[in-house]
Amino acid sequence: MSQLHNLKQYIIQEFVPEGHAADITDDMDLIQNGILDSLAVLKLVAFVEDNYDITLEPEEIDPENLKSIAAISAMISEKVAVN
């Protein structure tokens, strides 16, 4: 399973109300559209760190890095490449 697909499945399963999964696109702003709130961001960060064996620095937990599935995936790829 690709990283992008894995992230999307997690976000849909954890944060998207039933029946609205088809509305989620890779570039949708998850924060602006109310999919991610502050608690969801914490859960998402824990998921990313656990599943991709990376540690996100406080400055990386930024709305720009977490605003879409594509942005989160890009951040993960960048962190994995550095490690």
WOURUR-V121596 format. One record per backbone hydrogen bond with DSSP energy under -0.5 kcal/mol. NH is the residue of the N-H (numbers start at 1). CO is the residue of the C=O. If there is no record, write none. Layout:
BEGIN
NH:CO + NH:CO
END
This chain:
BEGIN
6:2 + 7:3 + 8:4 + 9:5 + 10:6 + 11:7 + 12:8 + 13:9 + 14:10 + 15:11 + 16:11 + 16:12 + 20:17 + 23:20 + 24:21 + 28:25 + 30:28 + 30:67 + 33:29 + 34:31 + 35:30 + 36:30 + 41:37 + 42:38 + 43:39 + 44:40 + 45:41 + 46:42 + 47:43 + 48:44 + 49:45 + 50:46 + 51:47 + 52:48 + 53:49 + 54:49 + 57:55 + 60:57 + 61:57 + 61:58 + 62:60 + 65:62 + 66:62 + 67:63 + 70:26 + 72:68 + 73:69 + 74:70 + 75:71 + 76:72 + 77:73 + 78:74 + 79:75 + 80:76 + 81:77 + 82:78 + 83:79
END
